[in-house]
Amino acid sequence: MTECLFCKIVAGELPSERVAENDAAYAFKDINPHAPVHVLVVPKVHIATAAHVAPEQADIVGQMILLAQEVADVTGVADSGYRLIMNVGEDAWMSVPHLHLHVLGGQRLAGHLG
């Protein structure tokens, strides 16, 4: 996906502020943060959205969660709590069509979701 913003970031063609990475995913600071800690975890292969994850790619999503745990630890929000958000489609405000997981924390987050 030569035109995908996140593919270009993963490939090193565009700058990002790296937080962590593993074999399957890359985590970097969001350039428009909505919390003191706002990190995006993206797979290193292009998957458009969670709705496009194939059964053989399920491990990639698991690796994204494990990387999000590492992000929470290195950013200091693991004990106080953090939110993981994965948007799908325009109505959910997904602005980049590449699967990504938001890791938000560093303050008490607004909106009780459950």
Helices and strands as residue ranges (DSSP letters): H 5-10, E 18-21, E 25-29, E 37-43, G 50-52, G 55-57, H 58-74, E 82-85, G 90-92, E 101-105
